[in-house]
Amino acid sequence: MNILSRTSNDSNSGSVDRGLLFAIVTLALFGDLMIYSATKVALTNAGYDPAYYLKRQTMWVCIGLAVMWILSRVDHRRFEMIATPAYLSSIAGLIGVIFFGSSALGAQRWFNLGFFQVQPSEFMVLALILTASAYSARRPQGLAQRDVIRILFMAGLPMAIIAVQPDLGTAIIVAVTVGIMIVIAGVPPRFMALLGVVGVVGAVSAVAVGFLQKYQLSRLTAFLNQNSSDPALASAIYHVDNAKNAIGAGGITGMGLFNGLQTNLGYVPEQRTDFIFTAIGEQLGLIGSLVFLGLLATVAYRIFVISKDAKEQFGRLLCVGIFVFFSFSCFQNIGMTMGIMPVTGIPLPLVSYGGTAALVFSGAIGMVLSVSRRRGN
């Protein structure tokens, strides 16, 4: 039995969800502004073009919005036909990056194409959402135990490759997204508990056998012992403490765009990417942060509504997968800056600096908009 069901018939056939479209464009423009605000002073002081990151991200946002518009014009049922090729291509990309990828910050996740870098694991998440949706849609009465095992295998293979890169954050995104999609698709109740046990045992085993990299284990340990004085955890705790200090320093109204000691003096690492929310908190304060969170909530809510209004299983599950992908990415990214989630390096959708993530999230939203066009068909 499917958990989601259609709840309204007020959608207009042939028209995209304007609320989602407006929220996404606003979010992308806001992301550009915050990247510029978080990097301008540091780049200027270093003698570089103060708009360097802004220009590059704006280019990717424009390309991403174009991709979103194109995909929104395609009948979403056609996406079901490309699910398997997309999955196999993404697997090939994950394997290829192991042998031909470039290394940065202790990880080998990117193809260096000169002017930009491509991260195959980002595309893998969307390809897996397509594949799981297509497979489950062919079983409208729900998933049998063998179906769940097949989907878990389809997800487990890329998860293992991604974790080896290492990219624990994306592997977690895959696990959470596919797990919830399986439940929504109609997993047998007795099997749900088994899934939970397997997940917990797998996580504990990964730590016990030393599967995690040293820095990953340090981040996890620091998260569980945030008041520890252990010198081995000092660096991980220091970064999170500075992130929380930056958010707290913003107070109610913030210090204003382009201002803030934590932001401008570089106390918070990777602020234009993983820790962009700290710049939002410090510069825009509690009020600005709440407005921003409201914008994220609007995007998530509109995707959820579209999934409930979808008339067939593939479109419904596709939207569910993208809803979880977007929502959990936001929760994990913001949570790690506040110390309520471990640091994993997951970008904040359409806000963090990064071309691959901008393309993937824009493409995902384009697919959701395609479903919204045909809710009345």
C-alpha positions as CSV (number, residue, x, y, z in Angstrom):
1,M,0.0,0.0,0.0
2,N,1.3,3.4,-0.9
3,I,1.7,6.0,1.8
4,L,1.2,9.0,-0.5
5,S,-2.1,9.7,-2.2
6,R,-3.6,12.5,-4.2
7,T,-5.2,15.1,-2.0
8,S,-6.2,17.8,-4.4
9,N,-7.5,18.3,-7.9
10,D,-6.9,22.0,-8.1
11,S,-3.7,21.8,-10.2
12,N,-3.8,23.2,-13.7
13,S,-2.8,20.8,-16.5
14,G,0.2,22.1,-18.5
15,S,1.3,24.8,-15.9
16,V,4.3,24.4,-13.7
17,D,4.1,24.9,-10.0
18,R,4.8,28.7,-9.8
19,G,5.4,28.6,-6.1
20,L,8.2,26.1,-6.4
21,L,9.6,27.9,-9.5
22,F,9.7,31.3,-7.7
23,A,11.2,29.8,-4.5
24,I,14.0,28.0,-6.5
25,V,15.0,31.1,-8.5
26,T,15.0,33.2,-5.3
27,L,17.1,30.6,-3.5
28,A,19.6,30.4,-6.4
29,L,20.0,34.2,-6.5
30,F,20.3,34.4,-2.7
31,G,23.0,31.7,-2.9
32,D,25.0,33.9,-5.3
33,L,24.6,36.9,-3.0
34,M,25.9,35.0,0.0
35,I,28.8,33.4,-1.8
36,Y,29.8,36.9,-2.9
37,S,29.3,38.4,0.6
38,A,31.3,35.5,2.2
39,T,34.3,35.7,-0.1
40,K,34.6,39.3,-1.3
41,V,36.7,40.7,1.6
42,A,39.1,37.7,1.7
43,L,39.7,37.8,-2.1
44,T,40.2,41.5,-2.0
45,N,42.8,41.3,0.8
46,A,44.6,38.5,-1.1
47,G,44.8,40.6,-4.2
48,Y,42.3,38.6,-6.3
49,D,39.2,39.5,-8.2
50,P,36.6,40.0,-5.4
51,A,33.9,38.6,-7.7
52,Y,35.8,35.5,-8.7
53,Y,33.5,33.0,-7.0
54,L,30.4,35.0,-7.7
55,K,31.1,35.0,-11.5
56,R,31.8,31.2,-11.6
57,Q,28.7,30.3,-9.5
58,T,26.5,32.7,-11.5
59,M,27.6,30.9,-14.6
60,W,26.6,27.5,-13.1
61,V,23.4,28.8,-11.8
62,C,22.4,30.1,-15.2
63,I,23.3,26.8,-16.8
64,G,21.4,25.0,-14.1
65,L,18.3,27.1,-14.5
66,A,18.4,26.4,-18.2
67,V,18.6,22.7,-17.6
68,M,15.8,23.0,-15.1
69,W,13.6,24.7,-17.7
70,I,14.4,22.2,-20.4
71,L,13.6,19.2,-18.2
72,S,10.4,20.8,-17.0
73,R,9.2,20.8,-20.6
74,V,9.8,17.1,-21.0
75,D,7.1,14.6,-20.1
76,H,8.4,13.1,-16.9
77,R,7.4,9.6,-18.0
78,R,10.3,9.8,-20.4
79,F,12.7,10.0,-17.5
80,E,11.6,6.4,-16.6
81,M,13.1,5.2,-19.9
82,I,16.6,6.7,-19.2
83,A,16.8,5.5,-15.6
84,T,18.9,2.4,-16.3
85,P,21.3,4.2,-18.7
86,A,21.7,7.0,-16.2
87,Y,22.5,4.5,-13.4
88,L,25.0,2.6,-15.5
89,S,26.7,5.8,-16.7
90,S,26.9,7.1,-13.1
91,I,28.5,3.8,-12.0
92,A,31.0,4.1,-14.8
93,G,31.8,7.6,-13.6
94,L,32.3,6.5,-10.0
95,I,34.7,3.8,-11.1
96,G,36.5,6.1,-13.5
97,V,37.2,8.8,-10.9
98,I,39.0,6.2,-8.8
99,F,41.6,5.8,-11.6
100,F,41.5,9.1,-13.4
101,G,40.1,11.5,-10.9
102,S,42.0,14.4,-9.2
103,S,42.6,14.5,-5.4
104,A,41.8,17.4,-3.1
105,L,41.5,17.6,0.7
106,G,42.4,13.9,1.1
107,A,39.7,12.7,-1.2
108,Q,39.5,11.6,-4.9
109,R,36.0,12.5,-6.0
110,W,36.4,14.8,-9.0
111,F,37.3,14.7,-12.7
112,N,39.4,17.8,-13.4
113,L,38.3,19.1,-16.8
114,G,40.5,22.2,-16.6
115,F,38.1,25.0,-16.3
116,F,35.9,23.1,-13.8
117,Q,35.7,19.9,-11.9
118,V,32.9,17.3,-12.0
119,Q,31.9,15.1,-9.1
120,P,30.2,11.9,-10.3
121,S,28.8,11.0,-6.9
122,E,26.4,14.0,-7.1
123,F,24.9,12.7,-10.4
124,M,24.7,9.2,-8.9
125,V,22.2,10.3,-6.3
126,L,19.8,11.6,-8.9
127,A,20.4,8.5,-11.1
128,L,19.6,6.2,-8.2
129,I,16.4,8.1,-7.4
130,L,15.4,7.6,-11.1
131,T,16.3,3.9,-11.0
132,A,14.5,3.2,-7.7
133,S,11.4,5.1,-8.8
134,A,11.3,3.3,-12.2
135,Y,11.7,-0.2,-10.6
136,S,9.2,0.5,-7.8
137,A,6.6,2.0,-10.3
138,R,6.4,-1.4,-12.1
139,R,5.2,-2.9,-8.8
140,P,2.1,-0.8,-8.0
141,Q,0.9,-3.3,-5.3
142,G,4.0,-2.7,-3.2
143,L,7.5,-4.2,-3.0
144,A,8.1,-7.9,-2.2
145,Q,11.1,-8.9,-0.1
146,R,13.1,-9.8,-3.2
147,D,12.3,-6.3,-4.7
148,V,13.7,-4.6,-1.6
149,I,16.8,-6.7,-1.8
150,R,17.3,-5.8,-5.4
151,I,16.9,-2.1,-4.7
152,L,19.3,-2.3,-1.8
153,F,21.9,-4.0,-4.0
154,M,21.4,-1.2,-6.6
155,A,22.0,1.3,-3.9
156,G,24.7,-0.6,-2.1
157,L,27.1,-0.9,-5.0
158,P,27.5,2.9,-5.6
159,M,27.4,3.6,-1.9
160,A,30.4,1.3,-1.4
161,I,32.3,3.0,-4.3
162,I,31.4,6.5,-3.0
163,A,32.5,5.6,0.6
164,V,35.9,4.5,-0.7
165,Q,36.6,7.8,-2.4
166,P,35.9,8.8,0.5
167,D,32.7,10.7,0.5
168,L,30.7,9.6,3.6
169,G,28.2,12.5,3.3
170,T,27.0,11.5,-0.2
171,A,26.9,7.8,0.9
172,I,24.6,8.8,3.8
173,I,22.4,10.8,1.5
174,V,22.0,7.7,-0.7
175,A,21.1,5.5,2.2
176,V,18.5,7.9,3.7
177,T,16.9,8.7,0.3
178,V,16.6,5.1,-0.9
179,G,15.5,3.9,2.5
180,I,12.6,6.3,2.7
181,M,11.7,5.7,-1.0
182,I,11.4,1.9,-0.2
183,V,9.1,2.6,2.7
184,I,6.9,4.9,0.6
185,A,6.8,2.4,-2.3
186,G,5.2,-0.2,0.0
187,V,7.7,-2.4,1.8
188,P,6.3,-5.3,3.8
189,P,5.9,-4.1,7.5
190,R,7.9,-7.0,8.9
191,F,10.8,-6.0,6.6
192,M,10.9,-2.4,7.8
193,A,12.4,-3.4,11.1
194,L,14.9,-5.6,9.4
195,L,16.0,-2.6,7.3
196,G,16.5,-0.5,10.4
197,V,18.6,-3.3,12.0
198,V,20.7,-3.7,8.9
199,G,21.4,0.0,8.8
200,V,22.5,0.2,12.4
201,V,24.6,-2.9,12.2
202,G,26.2,-1.6,9.0
203,A,27.0,1.8,10.5
204,V,28.5,0.2,13.7
205,S,30.5,-2.3,11.7
206,A,32.0,0.5,9.5
207,V,33.4,2.1,12.6
208,A,34.4,-1.1,14.3
209,V,36.5,-2.5,11.3
210,G,38.2,0.8,10.6
211,F,36.3,1.5,7.4
212,L,36.1,5.2,8.1
213,Q,39.1,7.4,7.3
214,K,40.9,8.9,10.3
215,Y,39.5,12.4,9.7
216,Q,36.0,11.0,9.4
217,L,36.3,9.1,12.6
218,S,37.7,12.3,14.2
219,R,34.7,14.3,13.1
220,L,32.3,11.7,14.4
221,T,34.0,11.4,17.7
222,A,34.2,15.2,18.0
223,F,30.4,15.4,17.3
224,L,29.8,12.9,20.1
225,N,32.2,14.6,22.5
226,Q,31.9,18.3,21.7
227,N,33.3,19.4,25.1
228,S,36.3,17.0,25.0
229,S,39.8,18.4,25.7
230,D,41.4,15.6,23.7
231,P,44.1,17.1,21.5
232,A,43.3,14.7,18.7
233,L,39.8,16.2,18.4
234,A,40.9,19.8,18.9
235,S,40.8,20.7,15.2
236,A,37.4,19.2,14.5
237,I,35.9,20.8,17.6
238,Y,37.6,24.1,16.9
239,H,36.0,24.4,13.5
240,V,32.5,23.6,14.7
241,D,32.9,26.0,17.7
242,N,33.8,28.8,15.3
243,A,30.9,28.0,13.1
244,K,28.5,28.2,16.1
245,N,30.2,31.4,17.3
246,A,29.7,33.0,13.8
247,I,26.0,32.2,13.8
248,G,25.6,33.4,17.4
249,A,27.6,36.6,16.7
250,G,24.9,37.7,14.2
251,G,22.4,38.3,17.0
252,I,18.9,39.3,16.0
253,T,19.6,41.4,12.9
254,G,23.1,40.4,11.9
255,M,26.2,42.4,11.2
256,G,25.3,43.2,7.6
257,L,26.4,41.9,4.2
258,F,30.2,41.7,3.7
259,N,30.7,42.1,7.5
260,G,31.6,39.8,10.3
261,L,34.9,38.8,12.0
262,Q,34.4,35.0,11.7
263,T,33.6,35.4,8.0
264,N,36.1,37.9,6.9
265,L,39.0,36.7,8.9
266,G,38.6,33.1,7.8
267,Y,38.0,31.4,11.1
268,V,35.4,29.1,9.6
269,P,36.7,26.6,7.0
270,E,35.1,26.1,3.5
271,Q,32.7,28.9,4.2
272,R,31.6,29.4,0.6
273,T,30.7,25.6,0.4
274,D,30.1,23.4,3.4
275,F,29.7,26.2,6.0
276,I,27.9,28.9,4.0
277,F,25.1,29.0,6.6
278,T,27.5,30.5,9.1
279,A,27.9,33.5,6.8
280,I,24.1,33.8,6.6
281,G,23.8,33.6,10.4
282,E,26.6,36.1,11.1
283,Q,25.6,38.6,8.5
284,L,21.8,38.4,8.4
285,G,21.2,37.4,12.0
286,L,18.3,35.4,13.4
287,I,15.7,37.3,11.3
288,G,17.5,36.7,8.1
289,S,18.2,33.1,9.0
290,L,14.5,32.4,9.7
291,V,13.5,34.0,6.4
292,F,16.1,31.8,4.7
293,L,14.8,28.7,6.5
294,G,11.3,29.6,5.4
295,L,12.5,29.7,1.8
296,L,14.0,26.2,2.1
297,A,10.8,25.0,3.8
298,T,8.7,26.4,0.9
299,V,10.8,24.5,-1.6
300,A,10.4,21.3,0.4
301,Y,6.7,21.8,0.9
302,R,6.0,22.4,-2.8
303,I,7.9,19.3,-3.8
304,F,5.9,17.3,-1.2
305,V,2.5,18.7,-2.5
306,I,3.5,17.9,-6.1
307,S,4.3,14.3,-5.1
308,K,0.9,13.9,-3.4
309,D,-0.8,15.3,-6.5
310,A,1.0,13.1,-9.0
311,K,-1.4,10.7,-10.8
312,E,1.0,7.8,-11.3
313,Q,3.5,5.9,-9.3
314,F,6.7,6.9,-11.1
315,G,6.1,10.6,-10.8
316,R,5.1,10.3,-7.2
317,L,8.2,8.3,-6.2
318,L,10.5,10.5,-8.2
319,C,9.3,13.6,-6.3
320,V,9.5,11.7,-3.0
321,G,13.1,10.8,-3.7
322,I,14.0,14.4,-4.7
323,F,12.1,15.7,-1.6
324,V,14.2,13.6,0.7
325,F,17.4,14.4,-1.2
326,F,16.8,18.1,-0.9
327,S,15.4,18.1,2.7
328,F,18.0,15.9,4.2
329,S,20.8,17.8,2.5
330,C,19.5,21.0,4.0
331,F,19.1,19.4,7.5
332,Q,22.5,17.8,7.4
333,N,24.3,20.9,6.1
334,I,22.7,23.4,8.5
335,G,22.8,20.9,11.4
336,M,26.6,20.4,11.2
337,T,27.2,24.2,11.4
338,M,25.2,24.2,14.6
339,G,26.7,21.1,16.2
340,I,23.6,19.0,16.0
341,M,24.9,16.8,13.1
342,P,28.4,15.5,12.4
343,V,30.5,17.3,9.8
344,T,30.2,15.4,6.5
345,G,30.7,18.0,3.7
346,I,27.2,17.9,2.2
347,P,26.5,21.2,0.3
348,L,23.5,23.4,1.0
349,P,21.3,23.0,-2.1
350,L,21.6,25.8,-4.6
351,V,23.3,28.0,-2.0
352,S,26.8,26.4,-1.5
353,Y,29.4,27.1,-4.1
354,G,29.8,24.3,-6.6
355,G,28.9,23.7,-10.2
356,T,28.1,20.0,-10.1
357,A,25.7,20.4,-7.1
358,A,24.0,23.3,-8.8
359,L,23.4,21.3,-12.0
360,V,22.2,18.2,-10.1
361,F,19.7,20.1,-7.9
362,S,18.5,22.2,-10.8
363,G,18.0,19.1,-12.9
364,A,16.1,17.5,-10.0
365,I,13.8,20.4,-9.6
366,G,13.2,20.5,-13.4
367,M,12.0,16.9,-13.1
368,V,9.7,17.9,-10.3
369,L,8.3,20.8,-12.3
370,S,7.7,18.3,-15.2
371,V,5.6,16.2,-12.8
372,S,3.7,19.4,-11.7
373,R,2.8,20.2,-15.3
374,R,1.0,16.9,-15.8
375,R,-0.8,16.5,-12.5
376,G,-4.0,17.1,-14.3
377,N,-3.4,14.7,-17.1
